[in-house]
């Protein structure tokens, strides 16, 4: 796998917006909450578009930027494409399922390092009900769910990357490759993504000549409680890496009492937890974020294919 | 051990017996109420009451949480059928009467109709054969 090293790339600002279930959860320090799933709009898709617009407008009030790199879970990136109609900025739409934000971050870092662009906004969002409809059943349909599944988080997150020094420096990144271990259970995305996360972490450590213990925290995206157990097991079994500093962002969002199965999922989970919790804690100086994406396509699954997965890794250093 | 076997081993198992017993009890209770309704009115009225009731509960967003608690006991009877068409039409109403509701109304219930007709035809054929013998 390819590892890129960056110079002079920093995270300057961010804006986090989350839904009502997330407000009732374990995270504090989120910039804005929604009262309901509709956010004053007539359709759920329009609500997600408005969420993205709110994030962009808030970031624009802090600083201007030249390019937006972003994606979400909707078909043909429908929501982010609709959102960007109202912003006359250069735009790159990207999709790697739930690892989209990390993918955007490493692309932005590369452009910034080469001095091609001054400031880039990396944007992502996910909405519990729009994903539910797209990947599973109608919103009101009471389908029985497996106890080990994850629940899509409602949130939109944007971050500004530039070469203006700040406390948060992007050091390096590893671009993952698609792996498929033959899992076909659409309710078990943790199991689908765990091997992808393991191989990306292993590749990053090998290419950077580091050990897992060199990082204060390795934060995976949305594996859930089952997925993180599987990741530790695969790391130990296949790559001989044994470490106790791997945590999953999806498991940090909700309280047990909220009945969210094994945790939150979606591309916004990792940046939401990173910006509202991890990056603010003084004990985490060297952070490795691992965006994990289950490249799930309902048509291909119905045609009896297994689910491929990908994981990208970005290393962030926080100066004190 | 392959990865699939590892996943199989580590994935928590659903408590199928508990789910079965809950579904058996709720389905049984529904059956008893239906019996009362039939003795008060007639079969058609009983069916209409269940269909309307589950549609309304779906509209208010209550039915899906009831399924969570009461399991398949309320999905297998006609309430489940009514719930599936109502939830699909709620979902697609913004996409228009023809391309939205019309095209997706039986998205979930289509299989029930198709295979219901197919199995009814096969059983009717068998019965016809038995009568001939």
Interface residues (C-beta under 8 A of the other chain):
Chain A: X42 X43 X133 X137 X138 X139 X140 X141 X142 X143 X144 X146 X147 X148 X181 X182 X183 X188 X191 X195 X226 X229 X230 X233 X234 X237
Chain B: X3 X4 X6 X7 X10 X11 X12 X14 X58 X59 X61 X63 X64 X65 X66 X67 X68 X71 X72 X75 X83 X84 X86 X87 X88 X90 X91 X92 X94 X107 X108
